Amino acid sequence: MKKNIFAVCDLDASYACSLMDYLNGRKTTPFEVQAFTNVESLQAYARENPIEVLLISTRAMCNEIRDLPINRIIMLSEGEPLQDLEEYPFVYKYQSSDQLLSEVLEYYAEAQPQPCLFGNTAYKTRIYGVYSPIGRVRKTSFALTLGEILSENNQVLYLNFEEFSGFEELFHTKYRTDLSDLIYFFRQREGGFIYKLNSVVQTFRELHYIPPALSPADLRDVSGKEWMDFLQEIGAYGEYDILILDLSEQVDELFQVLRLCDRVYFPVLEDAISQAKLAQYEKLAHMLDMEDVLEKTRKLRLPMQPLLKENGDIMQQLLWGEMGNFVRKLLLEEEL
């Protein structure tokens, strides 16, 4: 299905073309991006082609643009006062392209009244769950490493459902929006979800991820059916080959979510308490008639690789240390 047009108009040709090339190069950008370096060429294009979103510099904005049949206009600001343009939302020009796109999509999603999916309903997104009732088994280290390595040849989206992920502290960043905001938006059912998704998504190298929820209560408030509808909506988008779910007991109807997965990776330990927890989990699965979940579960004894801040980038330590070697061997065995 053909994507809607996202037009960028800036009198700085280098900026406009560079932004277009970058956004079109992102496989999950939900628009076809076209660049224009003057109002005349934009007008001519708009007369023949419907433009869904226009990002235009304040220096290029004029009354002729206001009269064009464009669904949503967003100003590209250099920090100057937006005189006579207060009716339009704006984004700051000199920021990362990812952050700029995130803000544009957030404005667009909030103003988008109709449902909008670009995905092919015949497309099958694979879902890999990572779960264990046993603590301190390097579950998240494994899930992140799995996602990073798979993303070298696939479009992968990682979601973390832990009570306290610690991502902001671990990766020295602050998130404007997170999984809680996305779930809230999804519940409104007012359309524009895919644009909101793209506004929230962040990246580790090639791996896309949704920042984990700050408050554990936000996740506990989501029903199992809502989680399954939410995941299926992302799958229907059709831009992600693989979803990786880093699961925890916070997820309502956990076994139903695990049933949705194509493969479940289950880190284990050898000590008596860990084995007792594993036995209880398997007993419960049988009681709930979830044998199919057990059949697609692979138990893993993960390397206990220490991750230290003084050793530099955490993701690099995972990728090129014992965990990375373990995951690469696993993927070769399973031919994923």
Secondary structure, DSSP 8 states (H G I E B T S, - for coil): ----EEEEE-S-HHHHHHHHHHHHHSTT-SSEEEEESSHHHHHHHHHHS-EEEEEEETTT--HHHHTS-EEEEEEEESS---TT-TTS-EEESSS-HHHHHHHHHHHHHHH--S----S-TT---EEEEE--SSSSS-HHHHHHHHHHHHTTTS-EEEEE--S---HHHHTT---SS-HHHHHHHHHH--S-HHHHHHHH-EEETTEEEE---S-HHHHHTS-HHHHHHHHHHHHHH---SEEEEE--TTSTTHHHHHHH-SEEEEE---SHHHHHHHHHHHHHHHHTT-HHHHHTEEEE--------GGG--HHHHHHTSHHHHHHHHHHHHHT-
